[in-house]
């Protein structure tokens, strides 16, 4: 059974990171606040990257179990 908590935590963390970036881009923060936001953003980025790495490992494991050890290049559908 898939772990929905991991996906939910990733989404929540990513949204929090986006909010931090938006607030920093507004330019209304003091230097001290900006540094705190940056530090928190780095931690959130690390958490997101870890979740993505875990998902990639899971995909590789599933492919290996199905005797298909090669990952192809991902090409998103372009809607124009």
N, C-alpha and C positions, 0 to 999 in steps of 0.2 A: 504494500500500500504506500503511495507517495506521501512524503512529508509536506503537508500544506503549510505548516508553521514556517519552514525555511523560505518558501515563496512569499508568504505574507511578511516575514521579517525583512526579506530583501526589498520588497516593494515599499514597506514603511521606511526603511533606512534610506532608500534611494530618494523618496519624496522629501525626507528631512534634509538630505544633502542638497536637493534642488532648492529648497526654501532658504538654506544658508547661502547658497551661491547668489540667489536673487537679492537677498538682503545686502550682501557684500557688494554686488554690482550697483546697487542704488547709491552707494557712496556716502551714506548718512551715518556710518559708524565711526567711532573714535579709533585711534590706532590700537589701543588696548582691546577694545571690543573686536576689532578686525582680527587681531592675533588669536583671540579666544575662538572666534568663528573658524578661522583657518585651522587651528589645532583640532577642533571638533570635526571639521570637514575631512581632515586627513584620516582621522579615526573611522569616520563613516565610510570613506573611500576604501580603506583597508577591509572593513567588514563586507562591503559589497563585492570587492574583488575576491575575497575568500569564498563567499557564497557562489560566485560565478565559477571559480576553480573547482569547487565541490560538484557543481552541476556538470561541468565538463568531464570530470572524472567518472561521474555516474553514467553519462552518455557513452564514454569510452568503454566502461565495464559492460554496459548493455550490448554494445556493438560486438565486443569480444565474445560475450556469451552466445551471440547469434552468428558466430564465425564471420563477421564482417568488421575487421579491425581497422578499416580505412575510413577516415573522416574526409568527406568531400568539402570543397569550398562552399560556403554559404553565400547565396546570391538572393537578396530580398526581391520580392516582386515590386517592380516599379509601376506606380500608378500615376498616370499623367493625364 
